[in-house]
Amino acid sequence: MQASRRRDRSSMSNTLHYQPVQKLGAYSFPQFQHFGEDSSYNNSSNGGNSCSIQIYHDQYCTLESSPLSVNYLSFSPGESPMSQQESQTSQSYPTEPRLSPDTNYGSPISGSCITEDVNDFRHKLKELETEMLGPDLDILATYNNTLPSNSIASPYIDNWRQMMEAIPRGDLKKVLIACAKAMSNNDLLTAQWLISELRQLVSVSGEPIQRLAAYMLEGLVARLASSGSSIYKSLRCKEPASFELLSYMHILYEVCPYFKFGYMSANGAIAEAMKDENRVHIIDFQIGQGSQWITLIQAFAARPGGPPHIRITGMDDSTSSYARGGGLNIVGRKLSKLAQTFKVPFEFHSAAMSGCEVQLENLGIRPGEALAVNFAFMLHHMPDESVSTENHRDRVFRLVKSLNPKVVTLVEQESNTNTAAFFPRFLEALDYYTAMFESIDATLPRERRERISVEQHCLARDVVNIIACEGTERVERHELLGKWKSRFRMAGFSPYPLSSLVNATIKTLLQNYCTKYRLEERDGALYLGWLNRDLVASCAWK
């Protein structure tokens, strides 16, 4: 990210000039200075004033409090919000932000902008408006009347007013959005000020929005410091012990119905398509722990006329391998033992590679087998045409279609973070994960250490990646179901209707969870949501 920034301003009778940070009472903000009619803003290399921010080289601590040496802007304290919260939650953040001695700034940014007294706050807001608008204009209304209706100044004033009102109220969403918007506009001074305020409001053990904001703040800091990919890589490397990570994943699987919903809907479509088949081959593009297939093997064991011969080809990535504490042979042994218990003829074939690497020869296709292909919570990790000319998403769809499968199942998060620009992507992530964190809050008590670990190790890294990373480093690239449908149709697939029995079975499942979960069937697909937000979508193709 650039260390300096210049704003273009159109010529007008009352020109606003963006000045460096100054300190006003308990508030700090980039100052707008009012000039007379003879004043103009010179944005040439010789003329205008630019806001230069000194870059420091220092220690930045990730969510797991592991120091990582990166370049970061001078506003950033020595520790991230999460590492401080983790060390224990009620501590405030040390050290006020630093400014370069080489810059002609006034007082450093204040460490806190929170004013408890309403009258005092109103007084400070009045002072702020006076400073922003100049000594000759006493109130905001008077100033607004002096500007043309199409002036670019008014939105800036409105934004500042909203931010100054939101911070004392502790309105985290508004402050988060304002910070992301400032970063989107390359307004570094505003962004660094709001980050210092957000540090006072977040908590990994507080309300759902406070917890999510802590991780989103981590992503914003990393993005502003242009260190998103490095921090994300550090997070990926600093996994807990494999058995701990597996336990966190299991907790998330149990406390929220998202995975169960996805697995049950996919298994229902496969069971329906294979009800008359004697030899079944299932290709799972990310088999993980193999948990999805336990209930399907049991269902096939109870099939009238006896179970079919089942062969599963499982693909894998390094994250699942680490959580398991070993290779795919662990999954194969577990499923083989289960199948033997239920007297189901069974084979397991491993393909230790990511979906992007798979080729026809890796799939072990045999004649005489009815084929099912499963894409559960994995396609969003596969880069498309916006990332690589290889476009693995569409390539894999074409490969699968060439195999002539009886059914292909898709389960994905219902979110749009693939090709969206940073600011709309931030808003989408905020909306999506707010619902996710609220749903966890309905089941896991806030004081439980396991909840913090589940959110940190199973969700926070995804949030940081969506916000902080770009290009090939951004691996969390979700698409809405409408886009997935377009890809399937372009590859030559047609919809495979889900059985009404599947819908009824999932409704029974949801009776064990909070009533705020919502199941909806529309356009041949099933959607699981929290209140009015769709979170997971499931459908099938042939």
Buried (B, 14 or more C-beta within 10 A) or exposed (E): BEBEBBBEBEEBEBBBBBBBBBBBBBBBBBBBBBEEEEEBBEEEEEEBBEBBBBBBEBEBBBBBBEBBEBBBBBBBBBBBBBBBBBEEBEEEBEEBBBBBEEEEBBEBBBBBBBBEEEEEBEEBBEEBBBBBBBEEBEEBEEBBEBBEEEBBBBEBBEBBBBBBBBBBEBBBBBBBBBBBBBBBEEBBBBBBBBBBBBBBBBBBBBBBBBBBBBBBBBBBBBBBBBBBBBBBBBBBEBBBEBEEBBBBBBBBBEBBBBBBBBBBBBBBBBBBBBEEBBBBBBBBBBBBBBBBBBBBBBBBBEBEEEBBBBBBBBBBBEBBBBBBEEEBEBBBEBBBEBBEEBEBBBBBBBBBEBBBEBEEEBBBBEEEBBBBBBBBBBBBBBBBEEBBEEBBBBBBBEBBBEBEBBBBBBBBBBBBBBEBEBBEBBBBBBEBBBBBBBBBBBBBEBEEEBBBBBBBBBBBBBBBBBBBBEEEBBBBBBBBBEBBBEBBEEBEBEBBEBBEEBBEBBEEBBEEBBEEBBBEEEEEBBBBBBEEBBBBBBBBBB
